[in-house]
Amino acid sequence: MKNLGSALPVHAVTVAPRIGIEAEASSDDFIAQVTGLRRFLLSRALFLTQGRGSAEDLVQDTLERALVARVNFQQGTNLKAWLGMILRNLFIDCRRHDMARARLDQAYQVEPAEEERDPCDILSLKDVTEALGKLSATDREIFQLFFLERLAYRTISERLAIPVVTVGTRLLRSKRRLRAVLARVSEARLALAN
């Protein structure tokens, strides 16, 4: 999801971050609690977006927003409700952005872009396998554990003996690299086809 804008709750109370070891432990607990609610967020996002890919993007954006804004979370309040509100606000912001873009396109009579070809028509399984091979060993391993074996962040974290937040960071990095490699391959194929 792109251009989601600021969707943090207006009434969120800023809590001063703790200092020292206690803050680090509290931060790890918070990360574990937030990532532990991923399935709840995914079911809610699926209901809103009606599509698996859009729902996963919305959940990823929600988790990122929550981790960045964790100082706004007031201990003792309902974390599930807070995350649900962030997810809903992000979804609404995205829809508003899409509607505004449609109004602008209509006002300026922008011709719709040429229909994009389905990536499955352009890329083969061999292309995807080769792109995965271009990832570093650690990025490829995390990518495979999460997307192919469908393991949770916490399980991957325990298996690889790394913090949960590192799993998310490496997963994001591997997705970006894979997307870039596959985009170059598909662009080259389209250029040859034209």
LINHUSUL-V287369 format. One record per residue. N is the residue number from 1. OMEGA is omega in radians with two decimals (999 if undefined). Layout:
n=<N & N>
omega=<OMEGA & OMEGA>
This chain:
n=<1 & 2 & 3 & 4 & 5 & 6 & 7 & 8 & 9 & 10 & 11 & 12 & 13 & 14 & 15 & 16 & 17 & 18 & 19 & 20 & 21 & 22 & 23 & 24 & 25 & 26 & 27 & 28 & 29 & 30 & 31 & 32 & 33 & 34 & 35 & 36 & 37 & 38 & 39 & 40 & 41 & 42 & 43 & 44 & 45 & 46 & 47 & 48 & 49 & 50 & 51 & 52 & 53 & 54 & 55 & 56 & 57 & 58 & 59 & 60 & 61 & 62 & 63 & 64 & 65 & 66 & 67 & 68 & 69 & 70 & 71 & 72 & 73 & 74 & 75 & 76 & 77 & 78 & 79 & 80 & 81 & 82 & 83 & 84 & 85 & 86 & 87 & 88 & 89 & 90 & 91 & 92 & 93 & 94 & 95 & 96 & 97 & 98 & 99 & 100 & 101 & 102 & 103 & 104 & 105 & 106 & 107 & 108 & 109 & 110 & 111 & 112 & 113 & 114 & 115 & 116 & 117 & 118 & 119 & 120 & 121 & 122 & 123 & 124 & 125 & 126 & 127 & 128 & 129 & 130 & 131 & 132 & 133 & 134 & 135 & 136 & 137 & 138 & 139 & 140 & 141 & 142 & 143 & 144 & 145 & 146 & 147 & 148 & 149 & 150 & 151 & 152 & 153 & 154 & 155 & 156 & 157 & 158 & 159 & 160 & 161 & 162 & 163 & 164 & 165 & 166 & 167 & 168 & 169 & 170 & 171 & 172 & 173 & 174 & 175 & 176 & 177 & 178 & 179 & 180 & 181 & 182 & 183 & 184 & 185 & 186 & 187 & 188 & 189 & 190 & 191 & 192 & 193 & 194>
omega=<-3.06 & 3.03 & -3.09 & 3.13 & -3.13 & -3.09 & 3.14 & -3.09 & -3.11 & -3.06 & -3.12 & -3.13 & 3.12 & 3.14 & -3.14 & -3.14 & 3.10 & -3.08 & 2.99 & -3.05 & -3.12 & 3.13 & -3.14 & 3.12 & 3.13 & 3.13 & 3.11 & 3.09 & -3.14 & 3.12 & 3.13 & 3.13 & -3.12 & -3.12 & 3.09 & 3.14 & -3.09 & -3.13 & 3.09 & -3.13 & -3.13 & 3.13 & 3.12 & 3.14 & 3.09 & 3.11 & -3.10 & -3.00 & -3.10 & 3.10 & -3.06 & -3.10 & 3.13 & -3.14 & 3.14 & 3.07 & 3.14 & 3.12 & 3.13 & 3.11 & 3.13 & 3.14 & 3.12 & -3.13 & -3.12 & -3.13 & 3.11 & -3.05 & -3.05 & 3.09 & 3.11 & 3.14 & -3.12 & -3.13 & 3.13 & 3.09 & -3.04 & -3.13 & -3.12 & 3.13 & 3.13 & 3.11 & 3.10 & 3.12 & 3.10 & 3.14 & -3.13 & -3.14 & 3.08 & 3.12 & -3.13 & 3.12 & 3.13 & 3.13 & 3.11 & 3.11 & 3.13 & 3.14 & 3.11 & 3.11 & 3.13 & 3.10 & 3.11 & 3.11 & -3.13 & -3.12 & -3.12 & 3.10 & 3.12 & 3.11 & 3.10 & -3.14 & 3.10 & -3.08 & -3.11 & 3.09 & 3.10 & 3.13 & 3.13 & 3.09 & -3.05 & -3.05 & 3.09 & 3.08 & 3.11 & 3.11 & -3.13 & 3.13 & 3.11 & 3.11 & 3.07 & 3.12 & 3.14 & 3.07 & 3.06 & -3.08 & -3.12 & 3.12 & -3.13 & -3.12 & 3.14 & 3.11 & -3.12 & 3.13 & -3.08 & -3.01 & -3.10 & 3.14 & 3.09 & 3.11 & 3.11 & 3.12 & -3.08 & 3.14 & 3.10 & 3.13 & -3.14 & -3.11 & -3.09 & 3.14 & 3.08 & 3.12 & -3.13 & -3.12 & 3.10 & 3.08 & 3.13 & -3.14 & -3.14 & 3.11 & 3.10 & 3.13 & -3.12 & 3.11 & 3.14 & -3.14 & 3.13 & 3.12 & -3.14 & 3.14 & -3.12 & 3.09 & 3.11 & 3.14 & -3.11 & 3.09 & 3.11 & 3.12 & 3.14 & 3.11 & 3.11 & -3.11 & -3.10 & 999>
